[in-house]
């Protein structure tokens, strides 16, 4: 998300530009040997390039090419990437070197490049292979919940804690709440200054992460707070738009480490904070690239040490395994890579095929950037591990705007089912496909039966979790809404969201009958 809009998508557009010039020139039949050599030396250490036919001609002309030119130092009186920004923000952006002061390409070559792209770009994209047919969801009973009487819902953090049987919710204003399903009431736990995006409760203290600047910015302002005996203290580190914090004893020494996804904007990083003393942490950069959005700790090589699996969702959209070596060091390897316009937003680690190793499932569909159109390559993907952490995509379920997924055995038949959430559905053709439940009917053949529910348009679903909310022995699904309008939405839906004011939708699993 190219943050003139808030938190949900974290900009997939930035990474397209940095190598497209090289990629597209290399595709031209008129490319010189010098241009081909330049491409061959640069491409291998950059991102995967999108094909020209993955975006329409209109988007290339009006959105991509103007930004692309700016990133090659081409001055265009009709486009200014710094328009409306503060002096401090402009200064910070210029310091990144993303927008060079001098052209890196001649005007003649730039005109040839534009003409080539425009000539190859399609007028429209192919339609999705998914027929968007589904069954009515009968295994789950929808139960909408309004957390307050305030119109609109702006939930930026959602997690169900099964030990405490409480739902924890953070919002765009920096509030952290605890919701009790038994009494249907919320309790304010604290106020942290900006949108709360992560919360972890440990035995000795709690950790709360606030993003700082919600809109795209090169100025770090995010913080992590500790809470102990109701006393709130910020850590000394100022973070660059952190969106996720993993609290884990990585080194098995009885001390918690903090692995922080500093999503950033044009720049960003994956950071590790290790405790230096009771008050201070030592910061190490694990990945020096923007867009990291989620990290999980798993022993991927089965050597007894926890490794880190990180999703980077901006520019070089990829999943990296950071293998833990001796002396608290990590070795990074990219194991899955996507085109930078896929909008990769989430992943889960599971053993899908039951062979003893970890497989990876991804959701691709963040669409809150400069290329907002339905895209046939959005959806859920299952990547199967060959046993050596080489992953092959074996299944794809097309779904416009897919941004979150859950992988659980919801029907308790011994295989993995999926819940998929779409924040950016195709409102013109399939407005009800904001949530899909995929029931696994044949694991070996990747057979799934899709289900949707009638009231799925009562909110703009953004976050999702699962847990046995009603304590009847099966797992329920919890959706939260984010009704800030950062992409086009039909007026009737905006009116519906305001009237109904639904913050949470619990899909109560009816698999096990209550007494």
C-alpha positions in Angstrom: 0.0 0.0 0.0 1.5 3.3 -1.0 0.5 5.0 2.2 -1.6 7.9 1.4 -4.1 5.4 2.9 -3.8 3.7 6.3 -2.4 0.5 7.7 -4.0 -2.4 6.0 -1.9 -3.1 2.9 1.5 -1.7 3.5 2.2 -0.9 -0.2 3.2 -3.4 -2.8 4.0 -0.8 -5.4 7.4 0.4 -4.3 9.3 -2.6 -5.5 8.0 -2.7 -9.0 9.9 0.3 -10.1 13.4 -0.4 -9.0 14.1 -3.1 -11.6 11.4 -2.8 -14.2 13.6 -0.6 -16.4 16.1 -3.4 -16.6 13.6 -6.2 -17.0 11.5 -4.6 -19.7 14.4 -3.4 -21.8 15.8 -6.9 -21.8 12.5 -8.2 -23.2 12.6 -5.9 -26.2 13.7 -7.4 -29.5 15.7 -4.2 -30.1 17.8 -4.6 -26.9 21.5 -4.0 -27.3 24.1 -6.3 -25.9 24.9 -3.7 -23.3 21.3 -3.6 -22.1 21.1 -7.3 -22.0 24.3 -7.5 -20.0 23.1 -4.9 -17.6 19.9 -6.8 -17.1 21.7 -10.1 -16.5 24.0 -8.6 -13.8 21.3 -6.7 -12.0 18.3 -9.0 -12.2 19.7 -11.8 -10.2 20.1 -9.6 -7.1 16.8 -7.7 -7.4 13.2 -8.7 -7.3 11.1 -10.9 -9.5 9.8 -8.7 -12.3 6.1 -8.6 -13.1 5.1 -9.3 -16.7 3.9 -6.4 -18.7 0.6 -8.2 -19.2 -0.1 -8.4 -15.4 -1.3 -4.7 -15.4 -3.5 -2.9 -17.9 -2.3 -0.2 -20.3 -4.3 2.4 -18.4 -2.5 1.6 -15.2 0.9 1.6 -16.9 0.3 5.0 -18.4 -1.4 6.8 -15.5 0.2 5.1 -12.4 3.3 3.0 -13.0 5.2 4.9 -15.7 5.1 8.3 -14.0 6.5 6.8 -10.8 9.0 4.7 -12.8 10.3 7.8 -14.5 10.7 9.6 -11.2 12.8 6.7 -9.8 15.1 7.1 -12.8 15.5 10.8 -12.3 13.1 11.8 -15.1 11.4 15.2 -14.5 7.8 15.3 -15.4 5.8 18.5 -14.8 2.6 16.4 -14.4 3.9 14.2 -11.7 5.7 15.0 -8.4 6.2 12.1 -5.9 6.9 14.7 -3.2 3.6 16.6 -3.6 1.9 17.4 -0.3 4.7 16.0 1.9 6.4 17.9 4.7 9.9 19.3 4.4 11.2 16.7 6.9 9.5 13.9 5.0 10.9 15.1 1.7 14.4 15.3 3.2 14.1 11.7 4.5 12.9 10.4 1.2 15.7 12.2 -0.7 18.2 10.6 1.6 17.1 7.1 0.6 18.4 7.8 -2.9 15.2 6.3 -4.4 14.6 9.5 -6.5 17.9 10.5 -8.0 18.5 14.1 -8.7 20.1 13.4 -12.1 18.6 11.1 -14.8 19.9 7.6 -15.0 18.5 7.1 -18.5 18.5 9.4 -21.6 15.3 11.0 -22.6 15.4 9.1 -25.9 15.8 5.8 -24.2 13.0 6.7 -21.8 10.6 7.5 -24.6 11.5 4.2 -26.4 11.0 2.3 -23.1 7.6 3.9 -22.5 6.4 3.2 -26.1 7.5 -0.4 -25.8 5.6 -1.0 -22.5 2.5 0.7 -23.8 2.5 -1.4 -27.0 2.7 -4.6 -25.0 0.3 -3.8 -22.2 -3.2 -5.3 -22.5 -6.4 -3.2 -22.3 -7.8 -5.5 -19.6 -6.7 -8.5 -17.5 -7.8 -12.0 -18.0 -10.6 -13.1 -15.7 -10.0 -15.4 -12.8 -10.1 -19.1 -13.4 -12.3 -19.4 -10.3 -16.0 -19.6 -11.2 -16.8 -18.0 -7.8 -19.4 -20.6 -7.2 -19.8 -21.6 -3.6 -22.1 -23.3 -1.1 -23.9 -21.7 1.8 -21.8 -22.0 4.9 -23.8 -24.1 7.3 -21.1 -25.4 9.6 -20.7 -21.9 11.0 -23.3 -19.6 12.5 -22.5 -15.9 11.9 -22.8 -13.7 15.1 -22.1 -10.0 14.6 -20.8 -8.0 17.5 -20.6 -4.2 18.0 -17.9 -3.3 20.5 -19.1 0.3 21.0 -21.7 2.8 19.7 -19.1 4.8 17.7 -19.8 4.7 14.0 -17.1 3.0 11.9 -14.6 0.4 13.0 -10.8 0.8 12.9 -9.4 -2.4 14.4 -5.6 -2.8 13.7 -4.9 -5.7 16.0 -6.9 -8.9 16.8 -6.0 -12.0 18.7 -7.9 -14.5 20.7 -6.1 -15.8 23.8 -7.3 -19.3 24.5 -5.7 -19.5 28.0 -7.4 -16.4 29.2 -10.5 -16.9 27.0 -10.4 -13.2 26.0 -10.2 -11.4 22.7 -7.6 -8.7 22.5 -8.3 -5.8 20.2 -6.1 -2.8 19.2 -7.4 0.2 17.2 -6.2 3.0 15.0 -6.2 5.5 17.9 -3.8 3.5 20.0 -6.2 1.8 22.4 -5.8 -1.8 23.5 -9.0 -3.5 24.7 -9.8 -6.9 26.2 -13.2 -8.2 25.2 -15.1 -10.8 27.3 -17.5 -12.9 25.3 -19.2 -14.2 28.4 -20.4 -10.8 29.5 -20.2 -9.1 26.0 -18.1 -6.2 27.4 -14.8 -4.5 26.6 -12.2 -3.4 29.1 -9.6 -0.7 28.2 -6.1 -2.0 29.0 -4.1 1.0 27.9 -3.5 3.8 25.4 -0.3 3.8 23.4 -0.3 6.9 21.2 -0.7 5.3 17.7 -2.3 2.3 16.1 -1.7 -0.9 18.2 -0.5 -3.7 15.9 0.9 -6.3 18.3 0.4 -7.4 21.9 2.2 -10.3 23.8 1.6 -11.2 27.4 4.5 -13.0 29.1 4.8 -14.1 32.7 6.9 -11.1 33.9 5.5 -8.4 31.6 3.5 -7.5 28.5 4.7 -6.1 25.2 2.7 -3.7 23.1 3.7 -2.5 19.7 2.4 0.8 18.3 3.1 1.6 14.6 3.8 5.3 15.0 3.2 6.9 11.6 0.3 5.1 10.0 0.7 6.7 6.6 3.8 5.9 4.5 6.7 7.7 5.9 10.5 7.5 6.0 10.6 9.1 9.5 10.6 6.4 12.2 8.2 7.0 15.1 7.0 3.5 16.2 7.5 2.2 19.7 7.4 -0.9 21.8 6.0 -0.6 25.3 6.4 -2.9 28.3 3.6 -3.1 30.8 4.4 -4.5 34.3 2.1 -4.1 37.3 0.1 -1.5 35.3 3.3 0.6 34.8 3.9 1.4 31.1 7.4 2.0 29.8 8.6 2.6 26.2 11.7 0.9 25.0 14.4 3.3 23.9 14.4 2.2 20.3 12.5 4.3 17.8 11.2 1.9 15.1 10.3 2.4 11.4 6.6 1.6 11.2 6.7 -1.7 13.0 3.7 -4.0 12.2 4.5 -7.2 14.0 6.6 -8.2 17.0 7.5 -11.8 17.8 8.4 -12.3 21.5 10.3 -15.6 21.8 13.3 -17.2 23.7 15.2 -17.9 20.5 18.4 -18.9 22.1 17.0 -21.0 24.9 18.7 -19.0 27.6 15.6 -18.0 29.6 15.5 -14.5 28.0 12.9 -13.2 25.6 14.1 -11.8 22.3 12.0 -9.4 20.2 11.9 -10.0 16.5 10.4 -6.8 14.9 9.0 -6.4 11.4 9.8 -2.8 10.7 7.7 -2.5 7.6 8.9 1.0 6.9 8.1 2.5 3.5 10.8 3.0 0.9 13.2 1.5 3.4 12.6 -0.9 6.3 14.1 -3.9 8.0 13.6 -7.0 10.1 15.2 -6.3 13.5 16.2 -8.4 16.5 16.3 -6.9 20.0 18.3 -8.9 22.6 18.4 -7.9 26.2 21.7 -6.2 27.2 20.6 -5.5 30.8 17.4 -4.9 32.7 16.7 -1.6 30.9 18.4 -1.8 27.5 18.3 -3.9 24.4 20.9 -4.5 21.7 19.5 -4.1 18.2 20.6 -6.2 15.2 19.4 -6.0 11.6 18.4 -9.5 10.3 17.0 -8.4 6.9 17.7 -5.0 5.4 14.7 -4.5 3.2 11.3 -2.9 3.6 7.9 -4.7 3.8 8.4 -7.4 6.4 5.0 -8.1 7.8 5.0 -11.4 9.7 7.6 -13.6 11.3 7.3 -17.1 12.8 9.8 -19.2 14.8 10.1 -22.8 13.6 13.0 -25.3 13.6 12.9 -25.6 9.8 16.1 -27.7 9.4 15.4 -29.9 12.5 18.7 -29.1 14.2 17.2 -28.3 17.6 17.4 -24.5 17.1 14.5 -22.2 16.3 14.8 -20.6 12.9 12.9 -17.5 11.7 10.5 -17.6 8.8 9.7 -14.1 7.5 7.3 -12.7 4.9 8.3 -9.6 3.1 5.4 -8.1 1.3 6.8 -5.0 -0.4 9.0 -4.9 -3.5 10.8 -8.2 -3.2 7.7 -10.2 -2.1 9.2 -13.3 -0.6 9.4 -15.7 2.2 12.9 -16.1 3.8 14.1 -18.7 6.2 16.7 -17.3 8.6 18.5 -20.4 9.8 19.9 -20.0 13.3 23.6 -20.8 13.4 26.1 -20.8 16.3 26.8 -17.7 18.4 23.3 -16.3 17.9 23.9 -15.7 14.2 21.4 -16.2 11.3 21.9 -17.2 7.7 19.1 -16.0 5.4 17.7 -17.9 2.4 14.8 -16.9 0.2 12.7 -20.0 -0.4 9.6 -18.5 -2.0 9.4 -15.4 -4.3 6.5 -13.6 -5.9 6.0 -10.9 -8.4 6.0 -7.5 -6.6 2.4 -6.9 -7.6 0.9 -10.1 -6.1 0.2 -8.3 -2.8 1.5 -11.0 -0.5 -0.1 -10.4 2.9 0.0 -13.5 5.1 1.3 -17.0 5.6 0.9 -20.0 7.8 3.3 -22.9 8.4 1.7 -26.4 8.5 2.4 -30.0 7.6 -0.3 -30.1 4.9 0.6 -33.6 3.5 1.6 -35.2 6.8 5.1 -36.2 5.7 6.8 -34.7 8.8 8.2 -31.4 7.3 6.8 -27.9 7.2 4.8 -26.6 4.2 3.8 -23.0 3.7 0.4 -21.5 2.7 0.3 -17.9 1.5 -2.4 -15.3 0.9 -1.8 -12.9 -2.0 -4.2 -10.0 -2.6 -3.3 -6.7 -0.9 -4.7 -4.3 -3.5 -4.5 -0.9 -1.8 -1.9 0.6 -4.0 -1.7 2.5 -7.3 -3.0 -0.5 -9.3 -6.4 -1.1 -7.8 -8.2 -3.5 -10.1 -9.3 -7.1 -9.7 -6.3 -9.4 -10.4 -6.6 -13.0 -11.5 -3.4 -14.0 -9.6 -4.8 -13.0 -6.2 -5.7 -15.9 -3.9 -4.5 -18.7 -1.6 -1.4 -20.8 -2.5 -0.1 -24.1 -1.0 3.6 -24.6 -1.2 4.8 -28.1 -0.6 8.2 -28.8 1.0 10.3 -31.5 -0.6 12.0 -32.2 2.7 14.9 -29.9 2.1 13.0 -26.6 2.4 12.6 -26.4 -1.4 9.0 -25.3 -1.9 6.8 -25.9 -5.0 3.4 -24.3 -5.5 0.9 -27.2 -5.7 -2.4 -25.5 -5.3 -4.0 -22.1 -6.1 -7.4 -20.9 -5.2 -8.2 -17.6 -7.0 -9.8 -15.0 -4.7 -9.7 -11.3 -5.4 -8.1 -9.3 -2.6 -7.2 -12.3 -0.4 -5.3 -10.8 2.6 -5.5 -13.3 5.5 -5.8 -17.0 6.0 -6.3 -19.6 8.7 -5.2 -23.2 8.5 -7.0 -25.5 10.9 -8.9 -28.8 11.0 -12.2 -27.0 11.5 -14.4 -30.1 10.8 -12.1 -32.4 12.9 -11.8 -35.0 10.1 -8.0 -35.2 10.2 -7.0 -32.8 7.4 -6.4 -29.1 7.0 -9.2 -26.7 6.1 -8.8 -23.0 5.3 -10.5 -19.7 6.1 -9.6 -16.9 3.7 -10.5 -13.3 4.2 -10.6 -10.6 1.5 -10.2 -6.9 2.3 -10.4 -6.0 -1.4 -13.1 -8.1 -3.1 -14.4 -7.5 -6.6 -17.3 -5.4 -5.5 -18.7 -5.2 -9.1 -18.9 -8.9 -9.8 -18.5 -10.8 -6.5 -19.1 -8.5 -3.6 -20.0 -11.4 -1.2 -16.6 -13.1 -1.6 -15.1 -11.3 1.4 -14.8 -14.6 3.3 -14.4 -18.1 1.9 -14.2 -21.4 3.9 -12.4 -24.1 2.0 -13.4 -27.6 3.3 -10.7 -30.1 2.5 -12.3 -33.0 0.7 -9.2 -34.7 -0.7 -5.8 -33.9 0.7 -3.7 -35.8 -1.9 -5.6 -34.3 -4.8 -5.9 -30.8 -3.3 -9.7 -31.1 -3.4 -11.6 -28.3 -1.6 -15.2 -27.3 -1.4 -15.8 -23.5 -1.1 -18.4 -21.9 1.2 -19.5 -18.3 1.8 -22.1 -16.8 4.1 -24.9 -14.4 3.3 -24.0 -11.7 5.8 -20.4 -11.5 4.7 -20.7 -7.9 3.5 -21.6 -6.5 6.9 -18.1 -5.3 7.4 -14.8 -4.7 5.6 -13.0 -7.7 7.0 -9.3 -7.0 7.7 -8.0 -9.3 10.5 -8.9 -12.9 11.5 -8.2 -15.4 14.2 -9.6 -18.7 15.5 -10.4 -20.2 18.9 -13.0 -22.1 20.8 -14.9 -19.0 21.9 -18.0 -20.8 23.2 -16.0 -23.7 24.7 -17.9 -26.5 23.0 -15.0 -28.4 21.7 -14.5 -27.0 18.2 -12.7 -23.9 16.8 -14.7 -20.8 15.8 -13.5 -18.1 13.4 -13.3 -14.4 14.4 -13.3 -11.6 11.8 -12.7 -7.9 12.5 -13.6 -5.0 10.3 -11.7 -1.9 9.1 -14.1 0.5 7.4 -11.7 3.3 6.6 -12.1 3.9 2.8 -8.7 3.5 1.3 -9.9 2.0 -2.0 -13.2 2.4 -3.9 -16.3 1.0 -2.2 -19.9 1.1 -3.4 -22.0 3.8 -1.6 -24.6 1.2 -0.5 -21.9 -0.7 1.4 -20.6 2.4 3.1 -24.1 3.1 4.2 -24.6 -0.4 5.4 -21.4 -0.4 7.4 -22.4 2.8 9.1 -25.9 1.6 9.9 -24.9 -1.8 11.2 -21.7 -0.7 12.9 -20.3 -4.3 13.1 -16.9 -4.5 14.6 -16.5 -8.3 15.0 -18.1 -11.2 13.3 -17.8 -14.5 15.1 -18.4 -17.6 12.9 -19.5 -20.0 15.5 -18.6 -23.6 14.6 -21.6 -25.8 14.9 -19.7 -29.0 14.3 -20.2 -30.3 17.9 -23.7 -29.9 19.2 -24.1 -28.2 22.5 -25.8 -29.9 25.3 
